[in-house]
Amino acid sequence: MKFKLIVSALLMTICFAAFSQGKQSHEPKNHQALAAAEKGLIKVSVMYPFSEGKTFNMEYYESKHMPFVAGLLGSNLVKYTIEKGLASGIPNQPLPYMAIGTFYIKNLGEYQAAIAPNRDAIRADFANYTNVSPVILVSEVVR
């Protein structure tokens, strides 16, 4: 009987150690490296709110509009992403955003200097893919 208890205790200790070791980090190591690489970058999120009757042409946005704006940013641009809204995070609630385009940049002043003289052309292109006015959030990546 003592032998079974010792083996059970040993197995529980091994299982707990393995479980605890896996719980030290809540992220895969490659995600930690990516987060560290993005820390300190400026993130410009262009969010297109969902509402009935509003439209969004993702194919045009992905193939024309975002590359156009990205091209204006030059070497200040680290990367950009495009997200297609699927659902709300709260069950049975409407989709908050149809799409979100995000630019990760090094310097906000350089971004503003590149966008300012092209603002009218950027806005004029909206009609080619949406009838929604976007909400823009500028933030700093902290992790």
GUTI-353262 format. One record per atom (N, C-alpha, C): residue number from 1; residue in three letters; atom name; x, y negated, z negated. Coordinates in pm, 1 decimal, always signed. Each point is the difference from the previous one (the first is absolute). Example, Ala and Ser with C-alpha at 12.3 -4.5 7.8 and 13.67 -1.06 7.14 Angstrom:
REM GUTI-353262
1, ALA, N, +1319.0, +569.0, -780.0
1, ALA, CA, -89.0, -119.0, +0.0
1, ALA, C, +90.0, -120.0, +0.0
2, SER, N, -35.0, -105.0, +72.0
2, SER, CA, +82.0, -119.0, -6.0
2, SER, C, -77.0, -109.0, -73.0
//
This chain:
REM GUTI-353262
1, MET, N, +82.3, +119.2, +0.0
1, MET, CA, -82.3, -119.2, +0.0
1, MET, C, +86.8, -125.8, +0.0
2, LYS, N, +107.4, -0.1, -83.2
2, LYS, CA, +88.2, -116.0, -5.1
2, LYS, C, +62.7, -25.2, +136.3
3, PHE, N, +34.8, +108.1, +70.2
3, PHE, CA, +61.9, -12.9, +131.0
3, PHE, C, -94.2, -72.7, +97.1
4, LYS, N, -130.8, +38.8, -0.8
4, LYS, CA, -99.1, -63.7, +87.5
4, LYS, C, -15.1, -147.9, -32.6
5, LEU, N, +0.1, -34.1, -128.4
5, LEU, CA, -10.3, -140.1, -39.7
5, LEU, C, +121.2, -79.9, +45.5
6, ILE, N, +117.0, +59.1, -13.7
6, ILE, CA, +122.7, -69.4, +42.0
6, ILE, C, -0.4, -20.1, +151.4
7, VAL, N, -38.2, +102.3, +75.1
7, VAL, CA, -6.1, -11.3, +145.8
7, VAL, C, -104.2, -103.6, +40.5
8, SER, N, -116.3, +1.8, -65.1
8, SER, CA, -104.2, -98.8, +30.3
8, SER, C, +47.6, -141.0, -29.3
9, ALA, N, +65.1, -18.8, -112.6
9, ALA, CA, +51.4, -132.4, -36.8
9, ALA, C, +106.1, -44.9, +98.7
10, LEU, N, +85.9, +92.5, +41.4
10, LEU, CA, +105.4, -33.1, +96.0
10, LEU, C, -60.1, -38.9, +134.8
11, LEU, N, -98.3, +77.1, +46.1
11, LEU, CA, -66.9, -32.1, +126.4
11, LEU, C, -70.0, -135.3, -6.7
12, MET, N, -66.0, -27.8, -112.2
12, MET, CA, -67.3, -129.5, -15.6
12, MET, C, +101.3, -113.4, +2.8
13, THR, N, +114.3, +19.3, -64.2
13, THR, CA, +104.1, -102.7, -1.6
13, THR, C, +52.9, -25.5, +140.4
14, ILE, N, +23.7, +107.3, +75.6
14, ILE, CA, +49.6, -13.1, +137.2
14, ILE, C, -103.7, -71.5, +86.6
15, CYS, N, -125.7, +40.0, -12.4
15, CYS, CA, -106.6, -63.4, +78.9
15, CYS, C, -14.2, -147.9, -35.6
16, PHE, N, +4.1, -30.4, -128.3
16, PHE, CA, -12.3, -139.5, -43.2
16, PHE, C, +117.5, -81.8, +50.8
17, ALA, N, +120.7, +56.4, -5.3
17, ALA, CA, +118.9, -71.8, +48.0
17, ALA, C, -11.4, -26.4, +148.9
18, ALA, N, -46.0, +99.9, +75.4
18, ALA, CA, -16.0, -18.1, +144.9
18, ALA, C, -106.4, -104.9, +29.6
19, PHE, N, -109.7, +5.1, -74.4
19, PHE, CA, -106.9, -98.0, +18.1
19, PHE, C, +48.3, -139.8, -34.3
20, SER, N, +68.0, -13.2, -114.2
20, SER, CA, +49.8, -130.6, -43.3
20, SER, C, +101.5, -56.1, +97.3
21, GLN, N, +84.9, +85.8, +53.9
21, GLN, CA, +101.4, -45.1, +94.5
21, GLN, C, -67.4, -56.0, +124.4
22, GLY, N, -104.3, +64.4, +46.9
22, GLY, CA, -72.5, -48.1, +116.7
22, GLY, C, -75.9, -128.1, -26.9
23, LYS, N, -31.3, -30.3, -124.5
23, LYS, CA, -78.7, -118.1, -35.0
23, LYS, C, +85.8, -122.5, -31.3
24, GLN, N, +131.7, +13.3, +5.5
24, GLN, CA, +85.6, -114.2, -31.5
24, GLN, C, -24.7, -115.4, +96.5
25, SER, N, -29.4, +31.9, +122.8
25, SER, CA, -26.9, -102.0, +99.6
25, SER, C, -136.8, +25.6, +59.0
26, HIS, N, -74.5, -105.1, +23.4
26, HIS, CA, -132.7, +13.3, +60.0
26, HIS, C, +6.1, -15.1, +150.7
27, GLU, N, +120.6, -13.1, +55.4
27, GLU, CA, +16.1, -19.7, +142.7
27, GLU, C, +109.0, +91.4, +53.3
28, PRO, N, -13.5, +44.4, +123.8
28, PRO, CA, +109.1, +75.3, +61.0
28, PRO, C, +123.9, -89.1, +11.2
29, LYS, N, +116.7, +61.7, -1.6
29, LYS, CA, +123.9, -77.9, +4.5
29, LYS, C, +7.4, -87.4, +123.7
30, ASN, N, -44.6, +47.7, +116.4
30, ASN, CA, +7.3, -82.9, +119.7
30, ASN, C, -91.8, -122.3, -12.1
31, HIS, N, -110.0, +12.7, -72.1
31, HIS, CA, -88.3, -115.0, -22.1
31, HIS, C, +68.1, -103.3, -89.8
32, GLN, N, +71.5, +47.6, -99.9
32, GLN, CA, +73.9, -91.8, -88.1
32, GLN, C, +103.1, -78.8, +80.6
33, ALA, N, +68.5, +66.5, +90.7
33, ALA, CA, +99.9, -67.6, +83.0
33, ALA, C, -66.3, -103.6, +90.2
34, LEU, N, -114.5, +34.0, +57.0
34, LEU, CA, -71.8, -95.6, +84.6
34, LEU, C, -47.5, -119.8, -81.3
35, ALA, N, -53.5, +24.9, -118.5
35, ALA, CA, -46.6, -109.4, -85.3
35, ALA, C, +115.7, -91.2, -37.1
36, ALA, N, +114.4, +56.9, -30.1
36, ALA, CA, +117.3, -80.7, -35.2
36, ALA, C, +45.1, -83.6, +118.8
37, ALA, N, -9.2, +55.4, +120.5
37, ALA, CA, +41.0, -72.5, +120.4
37, ALA, C, -93.6, -117.0, +29.7
38, GLU, N, -127.7, +10.8, -38.1
38, GLU, CA, -97.1, -105.6, +27.0
38, GLU, C, -6.8, -104.4, -110.8
39, LYS, N, +52.4, +29.8, -117.1
39, LYS, CA, -7.2, -92.5, -112.7
39, LYS, C, +61.0, -134.4, +38.3
40, GLY, N, -73.7, -107.3, -30.0
40, GLY, CA, +46.3, -134.9, +29.2
40, GLY, C, -43.6, -52.5, +135.6
41, LEU, N, -50.6, +88.8, +85.7
41, LEU, CA, -49.3, -46.2, +129.5
41, LEU, C, -129.5, -77.9, -17.8
42, ILE, N, -28.7, -84.4, +96.0
42, ILE, CA, -127.5, -70.9, +4.0
42, ILE, C, -94.0, +83.8, +86.6
43, LYS, N, -120.8, +16.5, -47.7
43, LYS, CA, -100.9, +79.7, +70.2
43, LYS, C, -114.4, -92.6, +40.3
44, VAL, N, -25.0, -8.2, +128.9
44, VAL, CA, -111.3, -79.9, +50.8
44, VAL, C, -107.9, +97.0, +46.0
45, SER, N, -110.3, +4.8, -75.5
45, SER, CA, -110.4, +91.0, +30.6
45, SER, C, -111.8, -78.4, +66.5
46, VAL, N, -37.5, +43.5, +119.1
46, VAL, CA, -108.1, -63.5, +75.0
46, VAL, C, -116.1, +98.5, -2.0
47, MET, N, -103.2, -33.6, -79.4
47, MET, CA, -108.3, +94.4, -28.1
47, MET, C, -128.5, -45.4, +67.7
48, TYR, N, -65.4, +93.6, +67.1
48, TYR, CA, -121.5, -28.2, +75.5
48, TYR, C, -119.9, +59.6, -73.2
49, PRO, N, -76.9, -85.1, -70.8
49, PRO, CA, -113.7, +50.4, -79.1
49, PRO, C, -106.1, +67.3, +87.2
50, PHE, N, -56.5, +105.6, -54.5
50, PHE, CA, -109.6, +70.1, +66.9
50, PHE, C, -132.1, -66.7, -34.4
51, SER, N, -86.2, -10.9, +98.2
51, SER, CA, -140.3, -32.5, -23.1
51, SER, C, -77.4, +44.4, +123.5
52, GLU, N, -128.0, +24.2, -18.9
52, GLU, CA, -85.0, +47.9, +109.2
52, GLU, C, +8.2, -95.3, +118.5
53, GLY, N, +8.7, +56.9, +117.6
53, GLY, CA, +2.9, -79.4, +122.6
53, GLY, C, +138.2, -51.3, +38.4
54, LYS, N, +98.7, +20.0, -83.6
54, LYS, CA, +135.5, -43.8, +31.7
54, LYS, C, +71.5, +110.7, +76.7
55, THR, N, +90.0, -39.5, +89.2
55, THR, CA, +68.8, +97.3, +84.2
55, THR, C, +151.3, -14.0, -13.2
56, PHE, N, +68.5, +108.7, +35.2
56, PHE, CA, +145.5, -1.4, -3.4
56, PHE, C, +51.5, +101.7, +100.5
57, ASN, N, +82.3, -44.9, +94.8
57, ASN, CA, +57.3, +86.6, +102.4
57, ASN, C, +140.8, +40.7, -44.1
58, MET, N, +9.5, +114.8, -63.6
58, MET, CA, +127.0, +45.9, -55.6
58, MET, C, +104.8, +23.3, +108.1
59, GLU, N, -40.8, +51.0, +114.2
59, GLU, CA, +95.5, +27.9, +107.6
59, GLU, C, +68.0, -129.0, +46.9
60, TYR, N, -77.4, -106.9, +18.2
60, TYR, CA, +59.1, -127.7, +40.6
60, TYR, C, +90.0, -55.2, -110.5
61, TYR, N, -47.5, +7.1, -122.2
61, TYR, CA, +75.8, -51.6, -114.5
61, TYR, C, +135.7, +69.1, -10.9
62, GLU, N, -1.6, +132.7, +16.7
62, GLU, CA, +121.9, +78.1, -13.4
62, GLU, C, +94.9, -18.4, +118.5
63, SER, N, -54.4, -7.5, +119.3
63, SER, CA, +85.2, -4.4, +118.9
63, SER, C, +36.6, -141.1, +46.5
64, LYS, N, -80.7, -100.4, -35.9
64, LYS, CA, +24.6, -136.2, +50.3
64, LYS, C, +23.4, -103.8, -109.4
65, HIS, N, -97.8, -14.8, -90.2
65, HIS, CA, +6.9, -111.5, -94.6
65, HIS, C, +115.9, +13.3, -99.7
66, MET, N, +9.1, +110.8, -67.7
66, MET, CA, +106.2, +14.8, -100.0
66, MET, C, +140.3, -4.5, +62.2
67, PRO, N, +24.8, +65.8, +113.6
67, PRO, CA, +132.3, -15.9, +61.9
67, PRO, C, +28.7, -144.7, +41.4
68, PHE, N, -103.4, -72.6, +44.3
68, PHE, CA, +16.3, -141.0, +36.4
68, PHE, C, +47.5, -81.6, -120.4
69, VAL, N, -69.7, +12.6, -112.7
69, VAL, CA, +36.9, -75.8, -119.5
69, VAL, C, +135.4, +47.4, -53.0
70, ALA, N, +22.1, +129.6, -1.5
70, ALA, CA, +128.1, +53.9, -46.5
70, ALA, C, +115.6, -55.4, +82.4
71, GLY, N, -20.7, -15.4, +129.4
71, GLY, CA, +103.3, -54.3, +87.6
71, GLY, C, +37.8, -143.0, -34.3
72, LEU, N, -92.4, -74.8, -56.2
72, LEU, CA, +27.7, -138.5, -39.9
72, LEU, C, +90.1, -7.2, -123.0
73, LEU, N, +2.1, +105.6, -79.1
73, LEU, CA, +69.0, -2.7, -128.6
73, LEU, C, +149.1, +32.1, +8.4
74, GLY, N, +43.3, +58.2, +110.4
74, GLY, CA, +142.1, +26.5, +20.5
74, GLY, C, +62.4, +84.6, -109.3
75, SER, N, +123.7, -32.9, -35.7
75, SER, CA, +75.3, +80.5, -96.5
75, SER, C, -48.9, -16.6, -143.5
76, ASN, N, -90.0, -93.8, -23.3
76, ASN, CA, -58.9, -15.7, -133.4
76, ASN, C, -94.3, +116.6, -32.5
77, LEU, N, -52.9, +63.6, +103.0
77, LEU, CA, -93.1, +111.2, -18.1
77, LEU, C, +76.2, +128.1, -32.1
78, VAL, N, -37.1, +62.6, -110.6
78, VAL, CA, +58.5, +128.5, -37.4
78, VAL, C, -81.4, +112.1, +63.6
79, LYS, N, -132.2, -8.5, -13.4
79, LYS, CA, -90.9, +97.7, +59.8
79, LYS, C, -141.2, -55.0, -6.2
80, TYR, N, -89.7, +63.5, +73.8
80, TYR, CA, -141.5, -30.9, -16.5
80, TYR, C, -79.1, +128.6, +1.5
81, THR, N, -117.8, -5.8, -64.2
81, THR, CA, -88.7, +115.9, -5.4
81, THR, C, -140.1, -42.0, +41.1
82, ILE, N, -75.2, +96.5, +45.6
82, ILE, CA, -139.9, -21.0, +37.6
82, ILE, C, -82.1, +107.3, -69.3
83, GLU, N, -105.2, -42.8, -68.7
83, GLU, CA, -87.3, +93.6, -70.4
83, GLU, C, -142.4, -14.1, +51.6
84, LYS, N, -64.4, +113.3, +17.8
84, LYS, CA, -140.4, +3.4, +40.8
84, LYS, C, -82.2, +37.7, -122.5
85, GLY, N, -94.1, -85.9, -39.7
85, GLY, CA, -84.2, +28.7, -115.1
85, GLY, C, -87.9, +120.6, +24.3
86, LEU, N, -9.6, +86.8, -100.8
86, LEU, CA, -82.7, +120.0, +10.8
86, LEU, C, -116.9, +0.3, -97.3
87, ALA, N, +25.7, -43.2, -123.2
87, ALA, CA, -103.7, +5.9, -102.7
87, ALA, C, +37.7, -91.3, -115.9
88, SER, N, -97.4, -28.0, -81.9
88, SER, CA, +24.8, -73.9, -123.4
88, SER, C, +59.9, +94.9, -102.4
89, GLY, N, +72.3, -52.6, -94.7
89, GLY, CA, +52.9, +81.7, -108.7
89, GLY, C, -106.8, +35.8, -101.9
90, ILE, N, -116.1, -60.9, +12.5
90, ILE, CA, -112.4, +26.2, -90.0
90, ILE, C, -109.3, +69.8, +80.6
91, PRO, N, -41.8, +119.0, -42.3
91, PRO, CA, -102.4, +72.2, +76.0
91, PRO, C, -126.5, -83.5, +22.0
92, ASN, N, -56.6, +16.5, +117.0
92, ASN, CA, -126.2, -63.7, +39.0
92, ASN, C, +7.8, -152.5, +8.1
93, GLN, N, +119.9, -52.7, +14.3
93, GLN, CA, +18.0, -144.0, +19.3
93, GLN, C, +47.7, -23.1, +142.8
94, PRO, N, -32.7, -115.0, +57.4
94, PRO, CA, +40.8, -25.3, +138.8
94, PRO, C, +152.4, -13.9, +12.8
95, LEU, N, +46.5, +27.6, +117.6
95, LEU, CA, +141.0, -14.9, +33.6
95, LEU, C, +42.0, -145.1, -21.9
96, PRO, N, +105.2, -27.4, -79.3
96, PRO, CA, +37.8, -139.8, -23.0
96, PRO, C, +70.0, -64.4, +120.1
97, TYR, N, +86.6, +75.2, +69.3
97, TYR, CA, +74.3, -55.2, +113.6
97, TYR, C, -1.7, +98.6, +116.3
98, MET, N, -23.0, -52.4, +120.2
98, MET, CA, +3.6, +83.9, +120.0
98, MET, C, +142.8, +35.8, +35.7
99, ALA, N, +90.4, -95.8, -21.8
99, ALA, CA, +140.1, +20.6, +35.0
99, ALA, C, +86.2, -94.6, -82.7
100, ILE, N, +126.8, +38.9, -13.9
100, ILE, CA, +98.6, -85.6, -66.1
100, ILE, C, +130.5, +12.6, +78.0
101, GLY, N, +52.5, -114.4, +39.9
101, GLY, CA, +131.9, -4.5, +62.3
101, GLY, C, +95.5, -62.4, -99.9
102, THR, N, +117.3, +59.0, -15.7
102, THR, CA, +94.1, -48.2, -100.3
102, THR, C, +137.8, -19.6, +61.4
103, PHE, N, +57.8, -116.3, -26.5
103, PHE, CA, +136.9, -28.9, +41.6
103, PHE, C, +87.6, -3.8, -124.6
104, TYR, N, +110.6, +72.0, +1.9
104, TYR, CA, +99.8, -5.5, -106.4
104, TYR, C, +115.0, -84.7, +52.7
105, ILE, N, +23.3, -112.7, -67.1
105, ILE, CA, +100.0, -95.0, +48.1
105, ILE, C, +100.8, -32.0, -109.3
106, LYS, N, +112.2, -56.7, +41.0
106, LYS, CA, +105.8, -34.2, -94.3
106, LYS, C, -18.8, -137.5, -60.7
107, ASN, N, -51.4, -94.9, +79.9
107, ASN, CA, -1.8, -138.7, -43.6
107, ASN, C, -130.8, -66.4, +39.7
108, LEU, N, -73.1, -53.3, -98.7
108, LEU, CA, -129.7, -62.2, +26.7
108, LEU, C, +14.3, -126.4, +84.4
109, GLY, N, +100.1, -81.2, -27.1
109, GLY, CA, +20.7, -122.9, +77.3
109, GLY, C, +22.3, +28.3, +147.2
110, GLU, N, +78.4, +102.5, +29.0
110, GLU, CA, +23.5, +37.6, +140.4
110, GLU, C, -128.2, +51.3, +64.5
111, TYR, N, -78.7, +73.9, -75.3
111, TYR, CA, -129.1, +48.8, +51.2
111, TYR, C, -89.9, -117.8, +36.4
112, GLN, N, -11.6, -93.6, -91.9
112, GLN, CA, -85.5, -116.6, +24.1
112, GLN, C, +48.6, -82.1, +118.7
113, ALA, N, +132.1, -14.1, +13.7
113, ALA, CA, +56.7, -75.1, +112.2
113, ALA, C, -27.7, +69.4, +133.3
114, ALA, N, -4.6, +132.9, +0.1
114, ALA, CA, -28.3, +74.3, +122.7
114, ALA, C, -148.6, -2.3, +34.8
115, ILE, N, -85.4, +4.4, -101.4
115, ILE, CA, -144.8, +6.9, +23.0
115, ILE, C, -59.0, -136.9, +33.7
116, ALA, N, +42.9, -105.2, -68.1
116, ALA, CA, -60.2, -133.4, +14.0
116, ALA, C, -15.8, -45.6, +145.1
117, PRO, N, +103.8, +2.4, +82.3
117, PRO, CA, -17.6, -49.5, +137.3
117, PRO, C, -82.0, +94.5, +88.2
118, ASN, N, -24.4, +120.7, -47.5
118, ASN, CA, -74.7, +100.4, +77.2
118, ASN, C, -137.4, +29.0, -57.8
119, ARG, N, -38.5, -75.4, -101.1
119, ARG, CA, -126.2, +25.1, -70.3
119, ARG, C, -119.9, -0.1, +93.8
120, ASP, N, -8.0, -96.0, +90.3
120, ASP, CA, -115.5, -6.9, +90.1
120, ASP, C, -6.7, +120.7, +93.5
121, ALA, N, +114.6, +44.4, +51.3
121, ALA, CA, +2.7, +116.9, +88.2
121, ALA, C, -39.8, +126.2, -76.6
122, ILE, N, +47.8, +10.7, -123.7
122, ILE, CA, -36.0, +115.9, -83.1
122, ILE, C, -150.4, +1.5, -24.4
123, ARG, N, -53.8, -114.5, -39.9
123, ARG, CA, -144.6, -7.6, -26.8
123, ARG, C, -83.0, +22.7, +126.3
124, ALA, N, +45.7, -50.5, +112.5
124, ALA, CA, -73.7, +18.4, +125.6
124, ALA, C, -8.4, +148.0, +36.7
125, ASP, N, +101.1, +76.8, -38.8
125, ASP, CA, +1.6, +142.4, +32.0
125, ASP, C, -99.6, +79.5, -84.5
126, PHE, N, -45.8, -54.2, -111.6
126, PHE, CA, -99.1, +69.0, -83.9
126, PHE, C, -120.0, +44.5, +83.2
127, ALA, N, -46.5, -86.1, +90.1
127, ALA, CA, -119.7, +29.8, +80.0
127, ALA, C, +16.9, +125.9, +84.4
128, ASN, N, +122.2, +40.9, +25.0
128, ASN, CA, +25.0, +120.2, +79.7
128, ASN, C, -19.5, +129.8, -77.8
129, TYR, N, -6.9, -9.0, -133.3
129, TYR, CA, -14.6, +124.4, -75.8
129, TYR, C, -98.6, -6.3, -116.2
130, THR, N, -45.5, -118.5, -40.6
130, THR, CA, -92.8, -3.3, -113.9
130, THR, C, -84.8, -125.9, -0.4
131, ASN, N, -109.4, +6.3, -73.4
131, ASN, CA, -82.9, -118.2, -25.3
131, ASN, C, -0.5, -30.9, -150.4
132, VAL, N, +108.6, +36.6, -65.5
132, VAL, CA, +15.6, -18.4, -144.3
132, VAL, C, +113.6, -98.2, -27.1
133, SER, N, -19.5, -88.4, -96.7
133, SER, CA, +109.3, -85.3, -46.4
133, SER, C, +76.1, +75.9, -107.9
134, PRO, N, +131.0, +16.6, +16.7
134, PRO, CA, +74.7, +77.9, -97.9
134, PRO, C, +25.2, -75.7, -129.7
135, VAL, N, +25.1, +78.2, -104.2
135, VAL, CA, +45.5, -51.4, -129.1
135, VAL, C, +148.9, +31.0, -4.7
136, ILE, N, +81.3, -99.1, -31.6
136, ILE, CA, +145.1, +20.4, -0.8
136, ILE, C, +53.2, -14.1, -142.0
137, LEU, N, +79.1, +98.7, -40.9
137, LEU, CA, +63.9, -1.1, -131.9
137, LEU, C, +150.2, +10.6, +21.6
138, VAL, N, +73.5, -94.8, -58.3
138, VAL, CA, +145.8, +4.6, +2.0
138, VAL, C, +43.8, +38.3, -141.5
139, SER, N, +81.9, +104.5, -9.6
139, SER, CA, +42.8, +49.6, -130.6
139, SER, C, +145.3, +44.3, +7.2
140, GLU, N, +56.9, +27.0, -118.0
140, GLU, CA, +135.4, +52.6, -8.3
140, GLU, C, -6.6, +143.6, -48.0
141, VAL, N, +73.7, +88.0, +64.6
141, VAL, CA, +5.1, +139.0, -40.2
141, VAL, C, +85.3, +9.2, -126.5
142, VAL, N, -60.0, +47.8, -108.4
142, VAL, CA, +72.4, +12.0, -126.3
142, VAL, C, +41.2, +144.4, -29.3
143, ARG, N, -59.6, +92.9, +69.1
143, ARG, CA, +38.6, +141.6, -14.8
143, ARG, C, -46.1, +76.8, +120.6
//
